[in-house]
Amino acid sequence: MPSYQSTPKFEHGLAESNGILLVNLGTPEAPTSSAVRRFLKQFLSDPRVIEYPRWLWWLILNGIILRIRPSRSAAAYREIWTDEGSPLMIHSQAIAREMQQLLDVRYSGAANVELGMSYGEPSIDAAIDRLLAKGARRLLVLPLYPQYSGTTTASVIDAVARKLNKLRWVPETRFINQYHDERGYVGALAASIREYWEEHGRGDKLMFSFHGVPKSTLLRGDPYHCQCHKTARLVVATLGLANDEWLLSFQSRVGREEWLRPYTDETVAELGRSKLGRLDVVCPGFSTDCLETLEEIAMQNAELFEESGGGELHYIPALNARADHVAFLTGLVEKHLGGWPESYAEDPLSRQRAIELGAEK
């Protein structure tokens, strides 16, 4: 007989609230080989991330990748680590904190925000427990991935479902699957680019670099490729760029399988060989700066561009906790909370009846 988890700190008759779960990918706890190995093992064991036969992938992961990659990745993490920790964690926490402040104005404590990570800490399970302990009977899940992909968004849905499957009292649950073409998101991206250009000048071309995924995911029906292109087109239209002033590419590929093209590193090298004076790069698929933006783009690809004969590569930071980004995400949450009651009032009679039947006081 299955044993289901009780609601944390549950008391009969308490007021109920809305719970908002923000989810980002995650980060190692420290820029060390051991911490990175734990993180990579969890991340790369997810069948949504790697769709190989499980037995074959287990051999590759444990026999090769986890023996070689942790030390290399740890060195890369050390390049971007701060005194406060991982940039992805710092910016994600800031988004959650500032969203909570905005929601408090309207909901007066009846909407609570928690941050969870798909891999590493704080976990999705722990974040949901914290929301339940605050009386959340309605759960809204917002993965911080603007473009939907089975490798990211669907992985969050899987993790939430696994947690809910263990609960005795399952909250009403909604998911925000994507926001790649929302006006507020596109506007914040365009504003961040304009502000960067006003402060640092403007490059000869603007590159939109999105995280890559295997081409096979596109052929099997994943909408990620199409949504990336739509995001770029909308930002380009907002900025009023001509066709020869921008381009789009996909970064971070691994392995021998073909991924979405064109590849960022190959494109950067080609532009360098063409003697382009300055290349500006923005990464709209990342809601916060992280290893892939700060080390891969701003360091590795900047060096590649110069070594190939180009001038300077300028990385335009992710939206992070910009006021317009947080305001947009908060508005998106409020829109998806529509139709749900803001809160249910406390019911002292319910509590009294439960105590009479033997519940703890």
C-alpha positions in Angstrom: 0.0 0.0 0.0 1.5 3.4 -1.0 2.2 5.9 1.7 1.5 9.5 0.7 3.3 12.5 2.1 1.3 14.7 4.5 1.1 18.4 3.9 3.9 20.1 5.7 2.8 22.0 8.9 -0.8 21.3 8.0 -3.5 22.6 10.3 -7.2 22.2 9.5 -9.0 25.4 8.8 -6.0 27.6 8.0 -6.3 30.2 5.2 -5.1 28.9 1.8 -3.0 30.7 -0.8 -1.5 30.7 -4.3 1.9 29.2 -4.6 4.2 30.3 -7.5 7.1 28.0 -8.2 9.9 29.5 -10.3 12.3 27.0 -11.8 15.7 27.4 -13.4 18.1 24.7 -14.6 20.4 24.7 -11.6 24.0 25.0 -10.7 26.8 23.2 -8.8 27.1 24.2 -5.2 30.7 25.1 -5.7 33.2 25.3 -8.6 34.9 22.1 -7.6 35.2 18.8 -9.5 33.3 16.9 -6.9 30.4 19.4 -6.8 30.3 19.5 -10.6 30.3 15.7 -10.8 27.2 15.5 -8.6 25.5 18.2 -10.6 26.3 16.6 -14.0 25.3 13.2 -12.9 21.8 14.4 -12.0 21.5 16.6 -15.0 22.8 14.1 -17.6 20.8 11.2 -16.1 17.5 13.0 -17.0 16.0 11.1 -20.0 14.5 14.4 -21.2 18.0 15.7 -21.6 19.6 12.7 -23.2 17.3 10.4 -25.2 19.7 7.5 -25.7 18.8 4.0 -24.5 19.3 4.0 -20.7 21.7 1.1 -20.5 23.9 2.6 -23.2 23.9 6.1 -21.8 24.6 4.8 -18.3 27.8 3.2 -19.6 28.8 6.4 -21.5 28.0 8.7 -18.6 29.6 6.8 -15.8 32.4 5.2 -17.8 33.6 8.3 -19.8 31.8 11.6 -19.2 31.9 11.7 -15.4 35.5 10.8 -15.4 36.6 13.6 -17.7 34.2 16.4 -17.8 33.9 17.5 -14.1 37.4 18.9 -13.8 37.1 20.8 -17.1 33.7 22.2 -16.2 34.9 23.1 -12.7 37.6 25.2 -14.2 35.1 27.0 -16.4 32.8 27.6 -13.4 35.7 29.1 -11.5 36.1 31.7 -14.3 32.6 33.1 -13.5 32.1 32.3 -9.8 31.6 35.3 -7.5 32.0 35.9 -3.8 28.3 35.4 -3.5 28.3 32.2 -5.5 27.0 31.1 -8.9 25.6 33.9 -11.1 22.6 31.8 -12.2 21.7 31.3 -8.5 22.2 34.9 -7.6 20.1 36.3 -10.4 17.4 33.6 -10.0 17.1 34.4 -6.3 16.8 38.1 -7.1 14.0 37.5 -9.6 12.1 35.4 -7.0 12.7 38.0 -4.2 11.6 41.0 -6.3 8.6 39.1 -7.7 7.5 38.4 -4.2 7.7 42.1 -3.3 5.5 43.0 -6.3 2.9 40.3 -5.6 2.7 41.3 -1.9 1.3 44.7 -3.0 -1.7 43.1 -4.6 -2.2 39.8 -2.8 -1.1 40.7 0.7 0.6 37.5 1.6 -1.9 35.2 -0.3 0.6 34.6 -3.1 4.0 33.1 -2.2 7.0 32.6 -4.5 9.6 29.9 -4.1 12.6 29.1 -6.3 13.4 25.5 -7.3 16.1 24.1 -9.5 15.7 21.2 -11.9 19.1 19.9 -10.8 20.9 20.6 -7.6 19.6 22.8 -4.8 17.2 24.2 -3.9 15.3 21.3 -5.3 11.8 21.4 -6.8 10.6 19.0 -4.2 11.8 21.2 -1.3 10.4 24.4 -3.0 6.9 22.8 -3.3 7.1 21.7 0.4 7.8 25.3 1.4 4.8 26.5 -0.6 2.5 23.8 0.9 3.7 24.8 4.4 2.6 28.4 3.6 -0.9 27.1 2.7 -0.6 26.8 -1.0 -3.6 25.0 -2.4 -3.1 26.3 -6.0 0.3 25.8 -7.6 1.4 27.9 -10.6 4.7 26.7 -12.1 6.8 29.1 -14.2 10.0 27.5 -15.7 12.3 30.4 -16.5 12.7 29.2 -20.1 11.1 31.6 -22.6 11.1 29.0 -25.4 9.5 25.6 -24.8 11.7 22.5 -25.2 11.2 19.0 -24.1 14.8 19.1 -22.7 14.0 21.9 -20.3 10.3 22.8 -19.8 9.0 19.3 -20.1 11.7 18.2 -17.6 10.3 20.6 -15.1 6.8 19.3 -15.7 8.1 15.7 -15.1 9.7 16.7 -11.8 6.6 18.5 -10.5 4.5 15.6 -11.5 6.7 13.2 -9.6 6.5 15.3 -6.5 2.7 15.7 -6.7 2.3 12.0 -7.2 3.7 11.5 -3.7 1.3 14.0 -2.0 -1.8 13.1 0.0 -3.5 16.5 -0.9 -2.5 17.5 -4.4 -2.8 21.3 -5.1 -4.6 22.5 -8.2 -1.7 23.0 -10.7 -1.1 25.1 -13.8 2.1 25.4 -15.9 3.3 28.3 -18.0 4.9 26.4 -20.9 6.5 29.3 -22.8 6.5 33.1 -23.2 8.8 33.5 -26.2 6.5 35.9 -28.0 5.0 37.8 -25.1 5.1 41.6 -25.7 6.6 42.3 -22.3 9.4 39.8 -22.8 10.2 41.0 -26.3 10.1 44.6 -25.1 12.5 43.9 -22.2 14.9 42.2 -24.6 14.8 45.1 -27.0 15.2 47.7 -24.2 18.2 45.9 -22.8 19.9 45.9 -26.3 19.2 49.5 -26.9 20.5 50.5 -23.4 23.7 48.5 -24.0 24.2 50.2 -27.4 23.6 53.7 -25.8 26.3 53.0 -23.2 28.9 51.0 -25.3 28.2 51.9 -28.9 26.8 49.5 -31.5 28.5 46.6 -33.3 28.5 45.8 -37.0 26.1 42.9 -36.5 23.8 41.5 -33.7 23.9 37.8 -33.2 21.1 36.0 -31.3 22.7 32.9 -29.8 20.3 30.3 -28.4 21.2 27.1 -26.6 21.4 24.3 -29.0 19.5 20.9 -29.0 19.9 17.9 -31.2 18.3 18.3 -34.6 16.3 15.1 -34.0 14.2 16.9 -31.4 13.0 19.3 -34.1 12.2 16.5 -36.4 10.2 14.7 -33.7 8.0 17.8 -33.1 9.7 19.9 -30.5 8.8 23.6 -31.1 12.0 25.1 -29.7 13.6 25.9 -33.0 10.6 27.7 -34.3 10.1 29.7 -31.1 13.7 30.8 -31.0 13.3 32.2 -34.5 10.1 33.9 -33.6 11.7 35.6 -30.6 14.5 36.9 -32.7 12.2 38.1 -35.5 10.0 40.0 -33.0 13.1 41.7 -31.3 14.5 42.6 -34.7 11.2 44.2 -35.7 11.1 46.1 -32.5 14.6 47.4 -33.0 14.0 48.1 -36.7 17.0 46.2 -37.9 17.6 45.4 -41.5 18.1 41.8 -42.7 21.9 42.2 -43.0 22.3 43.6 -39.5 21.5 40.4 -37.5 21.8 36.7 -37.5 20.8 33.7 -35.4 22.8 30.7 -34.2 22.8 27.8 -31.7 25.5 27.2 -29.1 26.7 24.6 -26.6 26.5 21.5 -28.7 28.2 18.3 -27.4 28.8 14.9 -28.9 28.8 13.7 -32.5 25.1 14.0 -33.3 23.9 16.9 -35.5 22.4 19.7 -33.6 20.4 22.7 -34.7 22.4 24.9 -37.1 24.1 27.2 -37.7 26.5 26.6 -34.8 27.5 29.7 -32.8 31.2 28.9 -32.7 31.5 28.2 -36.4 29.6 31.3 -37.2 31.7 33.4 -34.9 34.9 32.1 -36.5 33.6 32.7 -40.0 32.7 36.3 -39.1 36.2 36.8 -37.6 37.7 35.5 -40.8 35.6 38.1 -42.7 37.4 40.8 -40.6 34.2 42.0 -39.0 35.0 44.9 -36.7 32.6 44.2 -33.9 30.1 41.5 -33.1 27.4 42.0 -30.5 25.9 38.8 -29.1 22.7 38.4 -27.0 21.3 35.1 -25.7 17.5 35.4 -25.3 17.0 31.8 -24.4 18.7 32.4 -21.0 16.6 34.3 -18.4 19.7 34.7 -16.3 23.4 34.8 -16.9 25.2 31.5 -16.4 28.1 29.4 -17.5 26.9 29.3 -21.1 26.6 33.1 -21.4 29.5 34.4 -19.3 32.1 31.7 -20.0 31.1 30.2 -23.3 30.1 33.4 -25.1 31.7 36.3 -23.3 35.1 34.5 -22.9 35.5 31.5 -25.3 33.7 32.9 -28.3 35.1 36.4 -27.8 38.6 34.9 -27.9 37.7 32.8 -30.9 36.4 35.9 -32.8 39.6 37.8 -32.2 41.9 34.8 -33.0 40.0 34.3 -36.3 40.7 37.9 -37.4 37.7 39.8 -36.0 37.8 42.9 -33.9 35.8 42.7 -30.6 32.9 40.5 -29.5 30.6 42.3 -27.0 28.2 40.1 -24.9 24.9 41.9 -24.0 23.9 40.6 -20.5 20.8 38.5 -19.9 17.7 40.1 -18.5 18.4 38.8 -15.0 16.5 40.9 -12.4 16.0 44.0 -14.5 13.0 45.8 -13.4 11.2 45.4 -16.7 11.9 41.7 -16.8 10.6 41.1 -13.2 7.6 43.3 -13.9 6.8 41.3 -17.1 7.2 37.9 -15.3 5.0 39.1 -12.4 2.4 40.2 -14.8 2.6 36.9 -16.6 2.0 35.1 -13.3 -0.9 37.3 -12.5 -2.5 36.6 -15.8 -2.2 32.9 -15.3 -3.6 33.2 -11.8 -6.8 34.6 -13.3 -9.8 32.6 -12.4 -8.4 31.3 -9.2 -9.6 32.8 -5.9 -6.9 35.0 -4.4 -7.3 33.2 -1.1 -9.7 31.2 1.0 -10.4 32.6 4.5 -9.5 30.7 7.7 -12.3 28.4 8.9 -12.2 28.0 12.7 -15.2 25.6 12.7 -13.2 23.2 10.4 -10.3 23.2 12.8 -12.6 22.6 15.8 -14.3 19.7 14.2 -11.0 18.1 13.3 -9.7 18.5 16.8 -12.9 16.8 18.1 -12.1 13.9 15.8 -8.6 13.5 17.1 -6.4 15.9 15.1 -3.5 17.6 16.9 -4.2 21.0 18.4 
